[in-house]
Amino acid sequence: MAITRRPAPIRSSQSADRATLRALLGTRDFRRLLTVRLVSQLSDGVFQVSLASYVIFSPERQATPADIASMLAVLLLPFSVVGPFAGVLLDRWRRRQVLYLGNLARFGLGLATAALLLGRAPEWLFFASALLVTALNRFILAGLSAALPRVVEPAQLVTANALSPTAGTIAAACGGGVGFLVHQVLPPGPSADAALVTVAAALYLAASLAARRMAPDLLGPEHHPDRPDLRAALGRAGHALVEGLRHLVKESRPALHALAAVTAARFCYGVLIVTVLMLSRYTFNNPADSQAGLATLGTALGLSAVGFFLAAVVSPWFTRRLGLTGWMVACLGSAAVFVPGLGLFFTAGPAMAAALLLGVVTQGTKICADTIVQNAVEDDYRGRVFALYDVLFNVAFVAAAGVTALVLPLNGRSAGVVLGVAAVYGLSAALYARRPA
């Protein structure tokens, strides 16, 4: 339920935002956790561009929506199986160690992936290595979200959630920008992709060393009942996940509703991502010019990053006036209007404007959902819930790509897809606004 407050003067609200932001940035432990996120997600952006270049924009192949869906399924669906078990470990293992060792493992895997590209190894070996890097990425992001309440005060959570994940997303976009620039200079091919993966591996090592600077017990969890070994913890994973789900259903209904809304938004975002990929390659540019297609995609992602930043700026202000519920409904409802209003032109200008606005509403929705889950879920369950959160994200994204592959033409032009996405946004806004308390 939204909390109604008497509107404060804008000047006072802005001063409170600045004071909260200064307090956050003045906290050593928060700065260190933020550094780990920024360096790690910067590397993610570089790594993801190398994947996109290899699978979608390779001059040797004609990528289809089905190719994109297959890539996402290979990289994300297996984590949907192991992710909940990772959540159990996040509630038992020291989260600082997860960030330290997880990024260290990604450093090694990144070097192995680069070697596979240079050696022109079979494609399934490349995907297997990339799968492990991506799976660890989701594991680490869940740990970062679960650890955030350990380094900030409860009253600072909205601002922290506006700053930290958004800054990480912008860092990933910057990493993607680096990748796009490299591909404008180097001849497209395995050597360029391997160079990018090597840069990503070096950044993963930097993230690991940044995590090592934090105290081992800083990020919790606070309670370690019997500290079971790995085999025992995995053996109890199924029961523990049922407990986490029961906690959501019986004791954290606001978190459950927020997860449902943000999952629907993620599905819509996935459909639109595949659409923009196809438009960038086959409609906005000459299909034979892979560099131009990659540059157009980079522009769209860069504008979305600007939207993420704007969401971080405006979300604390809007949540004080509309409440978390009101701001989430506003984000979902506005997307139902501007997606068809801009997307049905199927031209580059309106598509770029839509990318900017999607960045605002997508990140604004996530800021609300993160804060609701962190406030409504007890610390002992938080790791499991955020791991389930990531599973929902992955399944929704892959499902979106799969559905889009069935109905989207190669050139990306489909009024039915655009109108269908708008309808899902609108329905999600209406259902979340009318959810039971």
C-alpha positions, 0 to 999 in steps of 0.5 A: 500500500502506498504511504500518503505524505504531505507534499514537501516543498521542492527545494526541501525535497531536493536538499534531502536527496542531496543530503542522502546521496552525500551520506551514502557516498560518505559511507566507506562500506557502501562505496566499496560495495558500489565499486565492486558493482561498477567494475563488475558490470563494466566488464559485463558490458564488454563481454556481452557486446562480444557475444552479440557481435559473434552471434548476431552481427557476424558478417558470415551469418544471417541472424534471425530472431530464433538465433537470438532466442537460442542464444538467450536460452543457452546462456540464461535458462540453465541458470534458472535451474542452478540459480535457486541453489545459489540463493540458498548459498547466499543465505549461508556463505559470506556474501563478501566471499561470493563477490570475491571468488565469483569474480575471480572465477570469471577472470579465469573463464574469460581468458578461456573464452578468449582462447576458444575464440582465437582457436576457432573451437567448436561453437558449443565449447564457446557457449559452454564457457560463456554460459558459466560466465553469465551464470556467475554474473547473475549469482553475483548480482543477486549477492550485491542486491542482498548485501545492500541493506547491510551497508545502508540505513533503512531510510536510505534504501530508496536512494541506494537502490536508485543509485547502486543498480542504476550506476551498475547498469550505466557502467554496463552500458559504458562497457558496451560502448567500449565494445562498440567502439572497438568493433568500429576500429578492428575488422569484425571477426574472432580476433576482435571478439577475443580482444574484448573478452580479454579486456572483460577478464581483466576487469573481472579480476579488478572487481575481485580485488575490490571485493577483497578489500571489504571485511569478510563478515561485512555483508552477512548473512548475520545468522549461520545455523550450523554452517553446513558444508556445501553438500549438506546445503545443496541437499537442503536446497529444495526445502529451503526454497519452499520455505522462501516461497512460503515466506513470500506468499504468507508473510511478504505479499507486497514483495510477491506482487512487486515481483509479478509486476517487474517480471511482466515488465521484463518480458515486455523489455525482452520482446522489444530488445529482440525487435530493436536488434532485428530493426538495427540489422535489417531495417535501419541499415544495410543488412550486409553492413554489420558495423553499422547495425552494431553502431545503431544498436549501441546508440539505442543502448546508450540512450537507454543508459541515459534513461536509467540515469534519469530514473535514478534521479527522479525515482526518489522524488516520485516515490515520496509523492506517489509512493512505491506503488504509485510510481511503479504503476505510473512507469508501467502505464506510461509504457503502454502509451509511448510504446505504440506511439513511437514504435509503430513508425518503425523508423530510427528516430522514434525508436531511439526516443522509445529506447530513452523512455524505456530506460526510465520506466524499466529502471524505475520499475526495478528500483521500486521492486528492489526496495519493496523486496528488501523492506518486506523480506527478512534478512535470512530469506533475502538471498533466496528471494533475490535468487528467485527474483533473478530466475524470474528475470531470466525466464521472462527474458528467454520466454519473450525471445522465444515468443518473439521468434515465432511471430517477428519477421526478419526485418523486425517490423510487426505492428501486432508485436508492438501493440501486444507489448503495449497491452501487457504493460497496460494490463500489468499496471491495472492489475498491480494498482488493484492488487489486494493488500 
